């Protein structure tokens, strides 16, 4: 995936970031309408002037989680729950403590905010995990 183009200067001299840099806060119901455009950029095909984006911000309750914290199923009650994959380089931080130390992975019932890239290709999983991922329903199916 190529990075989006760098910001350009507007007529008044301010920098203008292309839509691809936006991270829209969306509901899971909206995620089901996202469609991929060339260049791994998404948009909402049902919005006339939809922004284009590569990343999204979702919030919801953890309804399932892998024991190692690399996979979470998030539900915001607006659409089908979505499974997100958490790379090993990503860490959870708790807003409840003043410490900057990483917190334990979110557990069932935890309300979370997640920002990350969209993909149509989930990472390879074990057979039972793949079956669970298929039941979740992926947004942005092109």
C-alpha positions in Angstrom: 0.0 0.0 0.0 1.5 3.3 -1.0 1.3 6.2 1.4 -1.1 9.1 0.5 0.4 12.2 -1.2 2.0 14.8 1.1 0.0 17.8 2.2 -0.2 20.7 -0.3 -0.4 24.4 0.3 -3.9 26.0 -0.1 -4.4 29.5 -1.6 -4.0 31.1 1.8 -0.7 29.2 2.4 -2.1 26.8 5.0 -1.3 23.1 4.5 -4.2 21.0 3.2 -4.0 17.3 3.9 -5.5 15.0 1.3 -8.6 13.1 2.3 -6.5 9.9 2.6 -5.0 11.4 5.8 -8.4 11.7 7.5 -9.4 9.2 10.1 -13.2 9.5 10.3 -15.0 8.4 13.4 -17.6 6.0 12.1 -20.3 3.7 13.4 -20.0 0.0 12.4 -23.2 0.3 10.3 -21.3 2.9 8.2 -18.3 0.5 7.9 -20.5 -2.0 6.1 -21.1 0.6 3.3 -17.4 1.4 2.8 -16.0 0.5 -0.6 -12.4 0.3 -1.8 -11.2 2.5 -4.6 -7.9 2.1 -6.5 -4.9 2.6 -4.2 -6.3 1.0 -1.1 -8.4 4.0 -0.4 -12.0 3.7 0.8 -15.1 5.8 0.5 -18.8 5.6 1.4 -20.4 4.9 -2.0 -23.8 6.0 -0.7 -22.6 9.5 0.3 -22.4 11.9 -2.6 -19.4 13.8 -1.3 -17.8 11.0 0.8 -14.3 11.6 2.1 -11.7 9.1 1.0 -9.8 7.4 3.8 -7.4 4.5 4.6 -7.9 4.4 8.4 -11.0 4.7 10.6 -11.8 5.4 14.3 -14.4 3.1 15.9 -15.6 2.8 19.4 -17.5 0.1 21.1 -17.6 -2.7 23.6 -15.2 -5.7 23.4 -17.5 -8.8 23.0 -14.8 -11.3 22.2 -11.0 -11.3 22.5 -8.2 -13.7 21.8 -6.2 -14.7 24.9 -3.1 -13.0 23.7 -4.9 -9.7 22.8 -4.1 -9.8 19.1 -7.7 -10.0 18.0 -10.8 -8.1 19.4 -14.4 -8.2 18.3 -16.0 -4.8 18.8 -19.7 -4.0 18.9 -21.2 -0.5 18.9 -24.8 -1.7 18.6 -25.3 0.0 15.2 -24.3 -2.9 12.9 -22.6 -6.2 12.7 -19.7 -6.5 15.2 -16.2 -6.3 13.6 -13.0 -8.1 14.4 -9.9 -6.0 14.6 -6.4 -7.3 14.6 -3.9 -5.8 16.9 -0.3 -6.0 15.8 2.3 -6.9 18.4 3.8 -3.3 18.1 0.4 -1.8 19.2 -0.1 -1.4 22.9 -3.2 -0.6 25.0 -3.0 2.2 27.4 -5.4 2.8 30.3 -6.9 6.3 30.8 -7.6 5.3 34.4 -3.9 5.5 35.5 -1.4 8.3 35.2 1.2 5.8 34.2 2.5 5.7 30.6 3.1 1.9 31.0 1.2 -0.4 28.7 -2.0 -1.8 30.2 -3.2 -5.4 29.8 -5.1 -6.1 26.6 -8.8 -5.0 26.9 -11.1 -7.7 28.3 -14.7 -8.6 27.6 -17.0 -5.7 28.3 -14.3 -3.1 28.1 -15.3 0.1 26.1 -12.5 0.9 23.7 -11.6 3.4 21.0 -9.6 2.0 18.1 -7.9 3.7 15.2 -6.3 1.8 12.4 -6.0 0.8 8.7 -8.8 -0.9 6.9 -8.0 -4.1 5.0 -9.9 -6.7 3.0 -7.3 -9.3 3.8 -7.2 -10.4 7.5 -3.9 -12.0 8.6 -3.8 -15.8 8.3 -5.4 -17.5 11.3 -5.8 -21.0 12.7 -8.8 -22.9 11.4 -11.1 -22.2 14.4 -10.1 -18.5 14.4 -10.7 -18.2 10.7 -14.2 -19.6 11.2 -14.9 -17.1 13.9 -13.5 -14.2 11.8 -15.8 -15.3 8.9 -18.8 -15.0 11.2 -18.0 -11.4 12.2 -18.6 -9.8 8.8 -15.9 -7.6 7.2 -16.6 -4.1 6.0 -15.2 -2.7 2.8 -15.7 -5.7 0.6 -14.9 -3.7 -2.6 
